Amino acid sequence: MDLLQFLAFLFVLLLSGTGVTGTLRTSLNPSLEIYKKMFEVKRREQLLALKNLAQLNDVHQQYKILDVMLKGLFKVYSDFQNPFKVDRTEFISSTDPFQKALKEEEKRRKKEEKRKEIRKGPRISRSQSEL
């Protein structure tokens, strides 16, 4: 249960850390006030979800829920790190060097197996009386 509590604490800490670093200027902008209220509501919902998660008796279910939550958290965090991420698949070759090396190694192994089969010759079984 200690690991679960640590992960829940880490989750809360990460969520609260993003709010601390993003300082917003106080202004009379009503959309900013709406955003703040929505953020507070979302934060309360997240804390309630964590409390419910801590009260859940099934450890496996807790880990599944935490896994989903952390995947979502890290996806949001990675999107935040690079908000202008561009898909550059047309600039990158379709096969990377590692995949090419794996294919070449597989081809080399197949050729080596064929050479071994040729060296063995045909497998003809003869009885002891014929020898």
HUNOR-V891880 format. One record per residue. N is the residue number from 1. RES is the residue in one small letter. PSI is psi in whole degrees, -180 to 180 (999 if undefined). BURIAL is 1 if it has 9 or more other C-alpha atoms within 8 Angstrom, else 0. D_CENTER is the distance of its C-alpha to the mean C-alpha in Angstrom with 1 decimal. Layout:
BEGIN
n:N res:RES psi:PSI burial:BURIAL d_center:D_CENTER
n:N res:RES psi:PSI burial:BURIAL d_center:D_CENTER
END
This chain:
BEGIN
n:1 res:m psi:-24 burial:0 d_center:23.7
n:2 res:d psi:-41 burial:0 d_center:23.5
n:3 res:l psi:-40 burial:0 d_center:19.8
n:4 res:l psi:-43 burial:1 d_center:19.3
n:5 res:q psi:-37 burial:1 d_center:21.6
n:6 res:f psi:-44 burial:0 d_center:20.0
n:7 res:l psi:-39 burial:1 d_center:16.6
n:8 res:a psi:-41 burial:1 d_center:18.5
n:9 res:f psi:-42 burial:0 d_center:20.5
n:10 res:l psi:-41 burial:0 d_center:17.6
n:11 res:f psi:-46 burial:1 d_center:16.3
n:12 res:v psi:-41 burial:1 d_center:19.8
n:13 res:l psi:-42 burial:0 d_center:20.4
n:14 res:l psi:-41 burial:0 d_center:17.5
n:15 res:l psi:-40 burial:0 d_center:18.7
n:16 res:s psi:-29 burial:0 d_center:22.2
n:17 res:g psi:-33 burial:0 d_center:21.6
n:18 res:t psi:-30 burial:0 d_center:20.6
n:19 res:g psi:-31 burial:0 d_center:23.9
n:20 res:v psi:-41 burial:0 d_center:25.9
n:21 res:t psi:-26 burial:0 d_center:24.9
n:22 res:g psi:83 burial:0 d_center:25.5
n:23 res:t psi:133 burial:0 d_center:29.2
n:24 res:l psi:137 burial:0 d_center:31.0
n:25 res:r psi:136 burial:0 d_center:34.6
n:26 res:t psi:126 burial:0 d_center:36.8
n:27 res:s psi:-179 burial:0 d_center:38.7
n:28 res:l psi:12 burial:0 d_center:40.6
n:29 res:n psi:118 burial:0 d_center:38.0
n:30 res:p psi:-30 burial:0 d_center:37.5
n:31 res:s psi:-32 burial:0 d_center:34.1
n:32 res:l psi:-41 burial:0 d_center:32.9
n:33 res:e psi:-40 burial:0 d_center:34.4
n:34 res:i psi:-43 burial:0 d_center:32.8
n:35 res:y psi:-43 burial:0 d_center:29.4
n:36 res:k psi:-44 burial:0 d_center:30.1
n:37 res:k psi:-43 burial:0 d_center:31.2
n:38 res:m psi:-40 burial:0 d_center:28.1
n:39 res:f psi:-43 burial:0 d_center:25.9
n:40 res:e psi:-42 burial:0 d_center:28.1
n:41 res:v psi:-45 burial:0 d_center:27.9
n:42 res:k psi:-39 burial:0 d_center:24.1
n:43 res:r psi:-43 burial:0 d_center:24.1
n:44 res:r psi:-41 burial:0 d_center:26.6
n:45 res:e psi:-40 burial:0 d_center:24.6
n:46 res:q psi:-42 burial:0 d_center:21.5
n:47 res:l psi:-39 burial:1 d_center:23.9
n:48 res:l psi:-41 burial:0 d_center:25.5
n:49 res:a psi:-40 burial:0 d_center:22.3
n:50 res:l psi:-38 burial:1 d_center:21.6
n:51 res:k psi:-43 burial:0 d_center:25.2
n:52 res:n psi:-36 burial:0 d_center:25.0
n:53 res:l psi:-40 burial:0 d_center:21.9
n:54 res:a psi:-29 burial:0 d_center:23.9
n:55 res:q psi:-11 burial:0 d_center:26.8
n:56 res:l psi:136 burial:0 d_center:25.0
n:57 res:n psi:-29 burial:0 d_center:26.5
n:58 res:d psi:114 burial:0 d_center:23.9
n:59 res:v psi:-40 burial:0 d_center:21.5
n:60 res:h psi:-40 burial:0 d_center:19.2
n:61 res:q psi:-38 burial:0 d_center:19.1
n:62 res:q psi:-44 burial:1 d_center:18.4
n:63 res:y psi:-38 burial:1 d_center:15.3
n:64 res:k psi:-45 burial:0 d_center:14.0
n:65 res:i psi:-43 burial:0 d_center:14.9
n:66 res:l psi:-38 burial:1 d_center:13.4
n:67 res:d psi:-45 burial:0 d_center:10.0
n:68 res:v psi:-43 burial:0 d_center:10.3
n:69 res:m psi:-44 burial:0 d_center:11.9
n:70 res:l psi:-37 burial:1 d_center:9.5
n:71 res:k psi:-44 burial:0 d_center:6.5
n:72 res:g psi:-41 burial:0 d_center:9.5
n:73 res:l psi:-47 burial:0 d_center:10.9
n:74 res:f psi:-28 burial:0 d_center:8.4
n:75 res:k psi:-45 burial:0 d_center:8.3
n:76 res:v psi:-41 burial:0 d_center:12.1
n:77 res:y psi:-42 burial:0 d_center:12.4
n:78 res:s psi:-35 burial:0 d_center:11.0
n:79 res:d psi:-35 burial:0 d_center:13.2
n:80 res:f psi:-37 burial:0 d_center:15.9
n:81 res:q psi:-38 burial:0 d_center:15.8
n:82 res:n psi:80 burial:0 d_center:16.6
n:83 res:p psi:-20 burial:0 d_center:18.2
n:84 res:f psi:40 burial:0 d_center:20.1
n:85 res:k psi:129 burial:0 d_center:17.4
n:86 res:v psi:136 burial:0 d_center:19.3
n:87 res:d psi:113 burial:0 d_center:18.3
n:88 res:r psi:40 burial:0 d_center:20.2
n:89 res:t psi:-27 burial:0 d_center:19.8
n:90 res:e psi:-18 burial:0 d_center:23.6
n:91 res:f psi:-20 burial:0 d_center:24.0
n:92 res:i psi:138 burial:0 d_center:21.7
n:93 res:s psi:153 burial:0 d_center:23.2
n:94 res:s psi:-25 burial:0 d_center:21.7
n:95 res:t psi:129 burial:0 d_center:21.3
n:96 res:d psi:166 burial:0 d_center:20.1
n:97 res:p psi:-35 burial:0 d_center:22.4
n:98 res:f psi:-43 burial:0 d_center:20.3
n:99 res:q psi:-39 burial:0 d_center:20.5
n:100 res:k psi:-43 burial:1 d_center:24.2
n:101 res:a psi:-39 burial:0 d_center:24.9
n:102 res:l psi:-42 burial:0 d_center:23.5
n:103 res:k psi:-42 burial:0 d_center:25.6
n:104 res:e psi:-40 burial:0 d_center:28.6
n:105 res:e psi:-40 burial:0 d_center:28.3
n:106 res:e psi:-42 burial:0 d_center:28.2
n:107 res:k psi:-42 burial:0 d_center:31.3
n:108 res:r psi:-41 burial:0 d_center:33.0
n:109 res:r psi:-41 burial:0 d_center:32.6
n:110 res:k psi:-42 burial:0 d_center:33.9
n:111 res:k psi:-41 burial:0 d_center:36.9
n:112 res:e psi:-40 burial:0 d_center:37.6
n:113 res:e psi:-41 burial:0 d_center:37.6
n:114 res:k psi:-41 burial:0 d_center:40.1
n:115 res:r psi:-41 burial:0 d_center:42.3
n:116 res:k psi:-41 burial:0 d_center:42.4
n:117 res:e psi:-40 burial:0 d_center:43.5
n:118 res:i psi:-41 burial:0 d_center:46.2
n:119 res:r psi:-34 burial:0 d_center:47.5
n:120 res:k psi:-31 burial:0 d_center:47.9
n:121 res:g psi:180 burial:0 d_center:50.0
n:122 res:p psi:146 burial:0 d_center:50.8
n:123 res:r psi:96 burial:0 d_center:50.6
n:124 res:i psi:124 burial:0 d_center:54.0
n:125 res:s psi:127 burial:0 d_center:55.0
n:126 res:r psi:147 burial:0 d_center:58.6
n:127 res:s psi:164 burial:0 d_center:60.5
n:128 res:q psi:-31 burial:0 d_center:62.5
n:129 res:s psi:-31 burial:0 d_center:65.8
n:130 res:e psi:-26 burial:0 d_center:65.0
n:131 res:l psi:999 burial:0 d_center:64.3
END
